[in-house]
């Protein structure tokens, strides 16, 4: 990936300690009345079936969400990534 524009123009000068990861959010049915929002992450360098390389970060029932819930969830996920850094 080192020759792709996103890597060549990355703001960090030293990418030797960077691990590219993906974040995926998707909804799924939970019951006849409700559904879930699931966020998973995975390494972009792994080569395996999706179920083997995606790790659940959070799950929330959509009926429990209020305005601002998604923003707060993204803030917490960003905090987690920064702590891992």
C-alpha angles and dihedrals in degrees: 000000000000092000096053118106093242090059097037091052097040112136093230111085095205115049095171091106097043121109112193111226136177128223118206129187124187141159126234137181115266103170137340089275103038146029137205133239111215127190120196134173133207141176113262089213097060123102111203141097114302095247091056098052105036118091123197114241099174144345126199134175109244090225089062093056122103130180107297096024094111092047091051091047091052090048091054093046090050089050090052092051091048092050090050088052 
